[in-house]
Amino acid sequence: MIELKNVSKHFASNKVLVDVSMTIPSGEPVAIIGPNGAGKTTLFSLISGFISPSSGEVLFDGKVIPHSEQFGKLAVLPQDAQLDPRFTIEKQLAFFSKLQGFSKSEGITEVSRVLGLVGLLEHKTKKPQELSHGMRKRACIAQSLIGSPSFVLLDEATAGLDPVHAKEVRELIASLSKDITFILSSHDLAELERLCQRVFVFEAGSLKQYSGDGDTTSQAYLTLRLKQHLDNLDNVIADLNGLRNLKVTQSREYLIEYDASVTDFDIQLLQCLHHQSIAYQQIYNGKTLENQLFD
Amino acid sequence: MVSTSFHRVIAFAQFEFSRFLFSKRGLVAIISYLAIWALILTNVVAKGAAFFKNPQFERFITQILGEVGLENLSNWPVPELIVFWLVSVLTFPFFAMFSSADQLCGDKARGTIRFLLLRAKREDLLLGRFLGQVLVVSSFILLALIASNILIVWNDSTQLAAALNLSSGIFIDLVFVVLPMIAFMLLLNVYSTSSKQAIVHCLLLLTLGSIIIGLLADYVWQGLELLSYLLPNANLFNTLSLSASKAEQYLLPVAQTVAYGALTFTLFKKQGV
């Protein structure tokens, strides 16, 4: 479990994180979202032990970070970190596995395993500069999977990857998330939406909100995207039982708030749209991350 | 899976050794080093030793060595090693400076250090890198000594025993000469962004530092001369002339190395990566 207790971080007079307290138990993937400058990368660096908090405590499994027991259990894909251009990715990953306590033969097997997971096995004898940007990123993701980490922090894991490999990385995260708790930061909100049930929203260095498992509020949301914009949608659905509010979030997209106790609200909405011959493109259960972020 | 600080330090030291020797930069360094030492051995050491051995010049040489405070060296039975010693004591600290100029800064600039610090304590990394560089520089010292001994035996095979006996002492003394320089470069690596910057910082501190300390000692208070012990190889001439006390020759480099190491750790621990 990762815990932050009243953590603040400032660089000279610039306050990057202000009094952040949060707990991340193991489980489903977690998204950390926020605009540029919200403090996401600083938060990742604090959890990784790369920097120390100005005040407060960051704990991993109950102990203040950094401590030797986190080695191999807390893995990170740091943003902008590059492998050494002088050595093959196989040699570097083998060295990382050696630091984690693998023997030489175990290390070779482990490196093949993680490079296979990210589709780089046939490129293992290449040096980082011989690989494309996307391949280098995947090699860095591979290093985070060495051993059996319980938490993996991925900062902008799919940035710079082509759609095919970005999809592969998403599938990899989804397939490994039974055993590993992934903490993801990305500007691709649609990607985080697909992967994460738990979301921490940061703004100007503070934790703005958390939504995740166990949310029990009296109101529920549907995000409706139509094929064509409709100015009078509020009138069209006005008679639906449980409707509380409707807000136009962007062209053709509406955020509908309704009473959570009305369990068939989505069926009512679909029937209404069908009767009125209104074509819809997508219905999303809840607020999209984009709406959470900018609400 | 076992991963203790000891294992990690050894792993860092081994990787540092291979990082230097089996990289392009390392290969260039080895080839350059071999070329330079081939020139030194064939021109300086061999010809210098021939000059020492010439009975006509023996008294003259002894006088010259005495004039410049190197009379203790005239007792050495192998003239080639006298010249080797004079060249080595003055050049190996600089070789160590160049060799150990990138113990941290390249990895920090690239972000590679983050991959390492996810798996090791900062002290493991520092100690491992330092020991790795000691291993690299010691190997080069050993290589130069072996080449010198081959040259000595080539000229006069009866000197083998004396040469080997003297060489073992020279090797140990040279390792003590380079230790503080390697630790000093590690310290400079904490705030340098590249190996070139670390070398420039080192050269500036050694030259300007010595000049300022000299001026302070001359014009402010003689006792300020002790400040020179803050810089590595402050007693290099005493070592060169074999006039350094045991404490000065062995304890001072160790004390300087430990002090630089402790300061490096304190600063690096506070520094974000």
Interface residues (C-beta under 8 A of the other chain):
Chain A: S45 S48 G49 F50 I51 S52 P66 S68 F71 G72 L74 A75 V76 P78 D80 A81 Q82 L83 D84 P85 R86 F87 Q92 F95 F96 K98 L99 Q100 G101 F102 E106 C140 Q143 G147
Chain B: M1 V2 S3 S5 H7 R8 A11 F12 F15 R19 S23 K24 R25 D107 R110 G111 T112 R114 F115 L116 L117 L118 R119 A120 K121 K270 G272 V273
